[in-house]
Amino acid sequence: MSTETDVLVLGGAGVDTIVHVPELPLPYADSYMIRPGIRTRAGQSGDFVALGLSALGLRSHHLDLIGDDHEGDLVRALHRDRDIPFTGVLSPGGTKRAVNLVGPDGRRLSLYDATRAQEPASFPEETVRALAASSRHAHVVITHPCALAMPLLHEAGLTISTDLHNWDGVDPYHEPFALGADLVFLSTTALADFEATMRSIAARGRARTVVATAGADGAYLLADGELTHVPAVTPPGAVVDSNGAGDAFACGFLFGRLRGEDPLRCARYGAVAGAYACTVPSTRADAIGRDALLAGAAEPPRETVHAPGAGTR
């Protein structure tokens, strides 16, 4: 197989409107004056992953449903300007979009437009097969209809990663992604017992590596049955926005994985990339470069190891 692409990214193309608010949750008021203003830009989870991988010198190709609309034009322009190959399958329902409320501390609340019906029901099989045949790895975003393409990726012999984001460990929508990927990322935010959820994913699915990000508390790495705490990395500047930090973590981890690094080193790369993302205003689509990532990960992490079966914090 001749590989032209390091990572095939499926799903997660869209447009966000960024609104900076004085606090979260936002108290009710008849109106607010918003500064530094309201801005719409291309960039959702799949876009950020494709961009982040490209910034690290990896060849990414992005595939998703997209509308023949203004938002679709913004997504296509983002990829064209960053020289990232993009295959858009026309969706009559239009391009995905969301409104992100961003607080002064960088936290965000995302409001997704559920009226954007994502059609057709699946990606064209021949398109997925052709792109998979020239790729080393696939990162699958949890947007429709990506789960339906995973069997084709398995047939092509690709390893698969996915990010469940703030899954509660129960919602059945996420299960095909959680159980069908070889590498699973998720957040501890909505999990009552993150270790139990991580071990359940590993026991029931394909994954031998599961990573749970925990914001300022760092991350937790489950690799071959051993749970390891990965310390957080001090951001290289002021924290202005957490939007895209999880996607950046995944990019850093994949960078290491595709270089053949051990999982703990990969997680260190992820922590450095995620910390950098928190310093980037949500109105910009930007990512850490290869040299900065390697420099930031130069110091060995101080990890705390938990024995298999150990309780959560």
Order of alpha helices (4+ residues) and beta strands (2+ residues): beta-beta-beta-alpha-beta-alpha-beta-beta-beta-alpha-beta-alpha-beta-alpha-beta-alpha-beta-beta-beta-alpha-alpha-alpha-beta
